[in-house]
């Protein structure tokens, strides 16, 4: 009887735990769908709130005064129509019947297509994927689609580029029967001819009836359009060789294809055409071979994404709204280590959701890469990214991450986050560089947004806060900015030194410290990087809440700007540096905060006393420079120290103390580090 009672209580506990898990999953699913809904509403509101002449501009191709609906001759006599004759044959009567409500109908119709695309993609995830995972993946996929540049462009311009992608996914994953599959993909090819590349994928994976049906459907629809509109079909297929040359110039940055990239490199004529054909054949052969291999491996969605990326590269014109195939490639698994697994998905998401200028800095050396970053991602997915096979031992069980010994949480309601710190392994370099770059862009944008998006915005409030800071400093007898500034100006050598130090060391020293830690001390790199990130986030809050004019921008104070020259207080934007950032982001001082972070990290980790001393000299010289050049108040440096202290404090609270390798005794009384055991994060 005791055993029965004990077993009953154990069963109740098990059922209670299972019910708790189901409740958490349901709550997570509801939260993800809410995020997807919010993003959808935001995108629709952004489109519909745009003034009519500026939104759905590509619909002017149809309904404008010189659009398809009003042109009496050829479709291609209209403004910007570049689609196939079959596309014009089908869409023209539909457009005419809904011309009055076209904008709203098109927007909400596109939104429904995106939702359908996300649902089909979630169901197409390779096995073993549980139904629960698919249900969670659907809102995530829809959210990513809503954020992606192709969908945002399609919504904004009024494009139909989502339809071919959806038709292909429906044909491959949602319908039964090879003939129906081929009909859907053939219909997609009639709208976007490069979709015909899916026919070889079907053929070499054993779905030959579907491949034949694809070709027959495409040919039949093209012939139908030729019979109905012979002049337009001749213009598209013969005169312009499949639409090449219609619409924008092929060397436009929006054309992310090999043809567009070669034209931007300055090639033209027979040389460019020959090189494009040779590269296109090579990419198509290699990409389709990889797609067939992954399809046979059971990763059909990845195979479809790779084939789509091939189509992106080899098409003569692939405009930005036609690049959804690249986003689908994030389903591939890359990396044998757990720490490397997020690298590929994060890179794809950043490329597909952020403008290229955000990904890479504006330097001449990187311009060719920045102009073709989506094409490079498509080529990488199609030809070189080593996606794991499902038969690989690392597909489901990657090499676990090395963690330091666990430590107790600081407080019960503030759990430690081991994924952010106390990891002994070196993080993925590409992922770190991407996050640093994107983080810095976000930092710049928040600084500007704090004053309305302009350097001079919020001037009155910033100067009022400057008066407040000056009053506090006078009360505390800390108002030495004017005296230090004029004393330094009288000594040219000292002035030049502080100007150089202010301009040159702000970014160089922190990046150098991070680079050395990344190479020599990976665990300490994560700890120090997290502290720096927290400090910077807190500083951005300060910039937002308390815009503050530095001493050099305070009228009547008499502080000389030694770096940027004589001030014109009627136009406070001057100099290359000052035009790029918010001039009223003085409190707290990240110049001093970052330098203090460098000094503390060096003092804590450096093995020699003289290295520690040199590290602590950096914040001393920095605080002297920011005051001497008139760029900060003394209290700004106090604020910078406060956010750095808070950054280290938050790191300690959320991640625990800095990880240290345990020691064990060895011969002759020496000690050597004991490798930490590998364990997967809980």
N, C-alpha and C positions, 0 to 999 in steps of 0.2 A: 504493500500500500504506500509506503514511504517512497519507493522508487517511482510509482505511478504519479504521485503528487509532484515529485521532483521533475519527472519527465514532462508533466503538464506545464509546470512553470517555465521550463526551458523552451518548450514549444511556443508558449505565449510570448516569451522574450524574442524568439526568432521571428515570429510573425510581426511583432511590434517593430523590430528593426527593419524588416522588409517593407512594412507600410511606411515607415519614416523615409526610407530610401525612395520609394515611389512618390511620396509627397514632395521630396526635394527635387526629383526629376521633373515633376509636373510644374513646380514653381519655376524651375530653370527654363522649361519650355515656354511657359507663359511670358517670362521676362524677355527671352530671345524674340518671340513674336511681337512683343510690344516695341522692342528696339527696331525691328524690321518695319513695323507700321509707322513709327515716328519718322524713320528715314524716308519712307514712301511719301508721307504727307509733306515732309520738308521739300523733297524734290518737286512734287506737284505744285506746291505753293511757290517755290522759286520760279518755276516756269510760268505759271499763270499770273504772278505778280509783276513779271517783266512787261514793260510797255509793248503793245501790239506790234509796232514796227520792228522791234528788236528780238522777239521770240519766234520760234518755229520758222526761222528764216528760210529753211530749205523747202517749206511748204509753199513759199512764193514761187518755187519752181512749178507748182501746180495751179495755185489760185491767184497768183499775182497778175498784174495787167498784161504781162508778156509771158505768162506761164502756160503750162500744157493745156489747161482748160480753155484758154482764150486764143491760142495760136491756131491758125487755119491750115497751116502747112505741116511740115514735119515736126515730130516731137522735139527734134534736136535744133529746131529754129527757136525754141523757147529759151528762157534765161540760162538755167543751169542743169537741165535734165541730163543725167549720165547713165541712167539705168538701162536694162535690156529692153528691146521692143516688147517682149512678153510682159515685163513689168508695167510698161505703159499701157498695154492692151487691157490688163486686168485692173489696174489701179485707177485708170482714168474714169471709167464709169462709176466706180465706187466713190471716187473723190467728188464727182459732179453731184451725186445724189446726196452728199453730206457736206456740201461746200459751206453752208451757213454755220454749222456747228462743228466744223472740222477741227478747229484748235482744241476744244475741250474733248471731243471724241478721240482724237488722235492721242492726246496726252493720257487719258485714262485707259485707252486701249493698249498703249505701249506699257503702261504700268501693269496691266493684267498679263501681258506677254512676259514681262520680267518675273512676275510671281510664278507663272507656269514654268518658265525656264529654271528657276531655282528649285521648284518641286521635283522636276524631272531629273535635274543634276543630282539632287540629294538621294533620290531612289537609285541612281546609277552608280553609286559608290561601290567599289569592288568588295567582294566577300573576303573574309568574314566580317560583315557589318550587320549588327542587330537592327531590328525595327526601331528600337529606342534611339539608337545612334542616328538613323535616318531622319527620325522625327526632330531630333535636335539639330541635325545638319541643314534641314530645309530653311528655317529662319536665318541661320548664319549665311547660307548661300544667297538668299534674297537680300540680306543686308549688304553683303559684299558687292552684289550686282548694283544695288542702288547707289553705292559709293563710287563705283568704277567710272572712269572717264568715258568709256564708250556708251554706257547707258545714259549718263548725264548729258552727253552730246546728242544722243538720239532723242532724248526728251526735249532738249532745248531747241534742236534744229528741226525736229519733226522728220526723223529718218525711219526707214524700215529695216535697218540692218539686224535687228533682233530676230526677225522672222526666219531667215535662213538658218541661223543657229538653232532656234527652237525646232524647226522642221527636221533637222538632222538628228537632234537628240530624241525627238518623238519617233523617228524612223528606227533608230538604233535600240531604244530602250522601252518605248511605251506601247508599240503596236505589235500584233502577232502576224506572222506571214511575211515571207521575203518580198512578195510582190508589193504589198502595201508599204513596206519599208523603202523599197526602191522608188515607188511613186512619190513619197514624201521627199526623199533626198533629190530626186530628179526635179521636183517642183522648186526646191531650194536652189538647185543649180540653174534653173531657168531665170531666177531672180539674181543670182550671184554666180557666174560661170565657174569660178575657181572651186566651188563646192564639188565639181566633177572629180576632184582628187579623191573623194571618198569612194568612188567606184573601184579603183584598185585595192583599197583597203578591204572592201567587201569581197572582192574576187579572191584575194590571196588568203582570206580567213575562212574560206569555204562557203561564203554566202553568194554564190555565183548568180543565182536567180535574182537576188536583190541588186547585184551589180548591173546585170543586163537590164533589169527594169528601170534602174536609174538612168542608164544611157538612152533607153527607148523613150522614157517620159520626157527627158530633156530635149531630145530630138523632136518629138511630136509637138511639144509646146513651142519650141523655137520655130518650127515649120508653120504652126498655126499663126504665130505672130507675123511671120514673113508673108503669109497669104493675106492677112488682114492689113498689114502695113509694110508693103514691099520696099517703099522708098526709105522708111526709117530703119528697117532691118539691114538694108544695104549700107546705110550710113554707119550703123553701129558695128556690123560684123566685117564689112569689107573696107570701107573708107577709113574707119578708126580702129580696125583690128581689135574688136572686142571692147570698144569703149575707150581705148587709149587716146588721150588728148581732149576728151570731153570734160567740161567743168574746169576746175582749177588747174594751174600749171602742175605738171608731174613732179617738179622739183620742190613743191611746197612742203613745209615741215609736216603738215598733216598727212602727207603720203608716206606711211611707214612701210615701204616695200623696198626690195633690193634695187628696183629701177629708180625709185625716188632717191635712195641713198647715193647711188652712183652719179646721178645728175647733180646732187648737192656737192659731191666731191670734185665736180668740174669736168667730168667725162661727158662726151656727147658723140653723136653720129654713129657710124658703123662699129667703132671700137666699143662704145657703151652698150650697144645692142648685142654685140657678140659676147661681151663679158657677162651681161645680164642673163642671156640665154644659157651660157655655160654654168654660171653659178646657180641659176634656177634649176637646171637639170640635176646638178649635183645635190642640191638641198632636197629636191623632191625625191630622188632615189634614196638618199640616206634617211630622210625623215620617214618616208613610207615604209622602209624596211624596219625601222625602229617601231613604228606604229603597229605593224603586223606582229612583231615579236611580243609587244606588250598586250595586244589583243588576244593572242594565243595563251598568254600568261594569265588571262582572266581579268586584266585591267582595261576593259573596253573603253571606259570613260577617258582614261589617260591616252589611249590610242586615238580616240576621236579628237582630243585636245591637241595632240602632236600633229595630226593631219591638218587640223585647222591652222596651226602655227605655220605649217608648210605653205598653206594657201595664202596666209598673210605675207610671207616672204616672196613668193614667186608671182603673185599677182602684179601686173604693171602698176595698178593704183590701188592702194589699201588705205582708205581714209580712216581717221581716228575713230569714227563711230563703228568701224567694222572689225575691231580688235578684240572682241569678247573671247575668242579662242584662247588667247594668252592667259586670261584669268582662269579658265578651266584647267590649265596645266598645273595649278597648285595642288591637285589631288595626288600627284606623284610623290612618292616618298624618296627622300635623298638623305644620305648620310648614315654611317654605321653607328654613330654615337648618338645618345639621347640629346646631348648638347648641340649637335649639328642639325638635328631634325627640323627645328623651326626656321632654319636659314632660307631655304627655298620658298616656302609659303610667304614669309615676311617680305622677301625681295619681290615676289610677284605682286603681292598686295600693294606694296609701296609704288611699284612701277605703274600699276593699273589704276591707282586712286589719286596719285599726286602728280602735279605738272612736272615735266622734265627738269625745269630750272630749280625745283626744290630738291631733286635727287642729287644734282651735281652743281658745284660752284660755277660761277660765270667767269671762267678762264679760257683763253684761246686754245690751250692745249686740250681741254676736255670738251670743246664745242662739238666736234664730230660725234663723240659718244653721247653727249646730252641731246643732240638733235635726233639721234636714232636709237634712243634707249629702249623704246618698245620693240623696235625691229630686232635689236640685239637680244632682248628677252625671248622673242619668238624664235629666233635662230638657235639660241641656246637650248630652249625646250625641244626643238625639232631635231637637233643634231648632236649635242654634246652633254647635256645634263645626265648624269648616271643614275637614272631612276632605278630603284631596287626592284628586283623580281620578287614575286610572291613566294617563290621557292627558296629565296635567300634566308639564311638563319637570322639575319638582322631586320627582316621586314616587319615582324611583329615583336621582336625582342632585341632592340638596339643595345649596344654596350652601355651599361648604366653610368651615371655621373658619379664622380668621387665627391663625397661630402665629408666635411669635418664631423667630429663627434657631436651628437645633438646636445643642446643646452636647454634648460627649462625656460619657458616663456616668462617675460617680465611681469605680465598681468594676465589673468585668466581670459579676459575679454579682448586682449590684443595678442593674437597668435603670431608666432614667428613665421617668417616667409622664407623657407630654405632655398626656394628657387631663385631668390634675389641675392643671396649671399651664402657664406660658409660653404661655397663650392670650391673644391681644390683644383678642378680642371680648368684649362684655359678656354675662354669662350670663343665662339666662331668669329674670326676677324672681319669677314665681310659683313656679318650681321651687326657687329659693333660699329663699323664705319658707317653703315646705313643709318643706324639709330642715332649716332652722334650728329650726322649731317641733318637728318630730319629734326632732331631735337634742337639744333642750333637755328634752323629756319623757324621753328615754332617760337623759339626765344625771341628772335627778331620781330616776328609778327605780333607777338603779345606786347612787346615794348612799344611798337607803333600804335597798336590798337588802344593802348592806355590813354593816348591823347587824340583819339579820333582818326587815326591812320595817317597823320602828318607830323613832321618834326616840330612844327610850330604850334600844333593844336594844344589847347589847354594852357596857354601861356599865362593867363591871368591867375588861374588857380595855382600853377606852379610857382609863380612869383610870390603869391600870398603865403604859400607854404615855406618859401625861402625866407620871408620875413619872420615866420614863426621859428624856424630853426636858428636864425641869427639871434633872435631874442633869447632863446634858451641858452645858446652858447655864451652870450654876454652875461647872463645870470650866473653861469657856471665858470665864467672867466676862461672860456675855451676859444673865443673869437680871434684866432691868430691867422686866419686865411689871408687877410689883406697884408699884414706885416710880412708873412713868409713869402707871399707872391712877389712883393716889391723888392724884398731883400735878394731873392734869387734872380730877378730881372737885372739887377745891377751887376751881376757876375755872369758874363756871357758863357763861360765854360760850364758853370753850374746849370744855367738855363738850358743849354744844349743837351747836357747829360740827362736832366729830368724830362725834357721833351722826348728824347730818344727812348728813355726807359718807359715812359707812359705809352708810347705808340707801339713799342716792339715786343714787350715782354708779357702783355696781358694774355694773349692766346698761346704764344710759343712755349712758355714754361709749363702751364697745365698739360698741354698736349705731350710735351716731352716726358713729364712725370708719368702720365698715363701709358705712354709707349714703353718706358722702361719697366714699369710694373707689369704690363701685359707680357713682356718677354721674360722677365726674371722672376716675378712674384705673382702668378695668376690669381691665387686666392686673395692676396692683398689688393690686386687690381679691382676685383669685384667689390670689395669692401670700400675702397677709396672712391671708386666710380659712383657707387650708390650714395655715399655721403655728399659728393659733389652734385649729383642730380637733385637730391632733396634740397640742398642749399639754393640751387638755382631756381627751382620751382617756388620756394618761399620768397625769393627775391622778386620773381615775376608778380607775385601777389602784392608785394610792396610797391612795385612800379605802378600797378593798376590802381591801388587804393590811395596812394599818396604821391602824385606827380610833384616833383620838386625841381626848381631851377637851381643849377649849380652856381657858385659865386661868380663865374665869368659871365653868366646870363642875368645877373641882377642889376638893373639900371640904377645908377647912382652910387653903387658900392665901390667902383673904381678898381676892380680886380682886372688884371691884364690877362687876356687869353694868349699864353705863350705858344700854344700849339697851332691854333687856327688863324691867328692874326687879329687885326683890329675889328671890334664888334660894330655891326650896324644894327642897333636895337629895333629898327623898323623892319628889318629882314633878318631874323635870327638864324636862317639856314645859310650856311656858307661852308666851303671846304668839302672835299670829297667824302670824308668820314661823316661829317655832320649831316649830309644829305641822305645817308643810308640808315639812320637810326634815330630813336626818340631822344631828343636832347634833354628831356625832363625826367629821365629814368636815373636819378641820382641817389635815391634812398630805397634800399641800402646800396652801398657801393660794391658792385661785383668785381671791380678792379682790385679793391682791397680784399674782398671775400675770397676770390679765387687765389690770390697770392697767399693769403693766410692758410687756405686749404693746402697749397703746395708746401708751405713752410712746415705745417704740422705733420703732413704725410712724410716729408723727408726727415724731420726730426724723430719721428717714431720708428721709421723703417731703415734709415741709413745705418750702415755698420760702423762708420768712423765718426768721431766727435767733430772733426773739422767739416765733414759733410753736413752734419746736423746744424752746425753754426752757419754755414753758407745758406742752407735752406731757410733758416730763420731770418737771415738778412734780407731775403726777397720781400716779405711783407713790410719790413721796415723801410726799404727803398721805395716800395710801391706807395705806402701812405704818405711818404715825403713828396713823391712825384704828383699824386693826385691833388694835394693841397698846394704845392708850389705852382702848378700849372693852372690853378683856378678851376679845376674840374669837379671838385668835391669839397663838402664841408667835413669838419672833424667828426661830427655826429653821423655822417654817411659811413665812415669807416667803422664806427661803433655798430651801426646797423648791419654792415657786412660781416663783422665778427659774430653778431648775434645769429644770423641765418646759417653761418658755417657751424657754429656750436649746435644749433638746432638740427642741421643736417647729420652731423655725427651722432647726435642723440637719437634721432629717428632711426638711423641705421642700426644702432645698438638695440633699440626697443623692438624693431620688426625682424631683425636678422640675428640678434645675439652678438656676443663679443667677436672681435676679429679672430678668424680661425688661425690656429698655430699647430704646426706638426708636432705630435707627441714624440718624446725622446725615450730611449732605452739605453742602459749601460752596455758598453762593449769593452774590449780588451784595453788594458793600460789606463783604465779610468776614463777613456774617451766616450763621447756620446754621439749617436747618429740618429737621424730622423727615422721614425717608423712610418711606412706608408699607411695612409688612412684606408680603411676598408671601403669597398664600393658598395653602395646601396642605392636603390631607387628611391626617389622622393616619395614621402607618404602623402 
